[in-house]
Amino acid sequence: MDQDWEDRVAAVWATFDARPEADADAFRAAVDALADELPADSPLGLFERACAWDSTGHSDRAVPLYREALARGLGEVSPYKGRRAKIQLSSSLRNTGHPEEGVKLLSHELLAPSDELDDAVRATLALCLSSMGRDREGLSLVLGALAPHLPRYQRSMAAYARALVEPED
């Protein structure tokens, strides 16, 4: 899609945090109007609709839209939005009682080329693991993601993160 459309989508999203919860229908309608400008099978429109449902508390409505956007090639159209969709789908799967699917999806993302979403992958994966009772693995991921951002103690926090999941001697 063109930059004008992307800018208008960004402008609608820029209003989200200032909107009252009671305005969720109007927000989704604004996103739907933009998605309607695209071909019906556009993965971009499906993704934006999924995000709108998800952000307004309807993970159950978002899951099939994220799945469809990914199936229709969102990652090829926009690798960044494709990765976002995997993160958000995993979170929604967790919210709807299917964290194991989120773990499977995001475990592959740990091997993906690094970008600014790496920490979000790890944080969401940690939540999914925790929902499955695998708290030590989740804590290890979070500490490992946090360690490089610390002004001190990076090496020790990274070592503690590894020690949480390494077998004891």
Secondary structure, 3 states (H helix, E strand, C coil): CCHHHHHHHHHHHHCHHHCCHHHHHHHHHHHHHHHCCCCCCCHHHHHHHHHHHHHCCCHHHHHHHHHHHHHCCHHHHCHHHHHHHHHHHHHHHHHCCCHHHHHHHHHHHCCCCCCCCHHHHHHHHHHHHHHCCCHHHHHHHHHHHHHHHCCCCHHHHHHHHHHHHCCCC
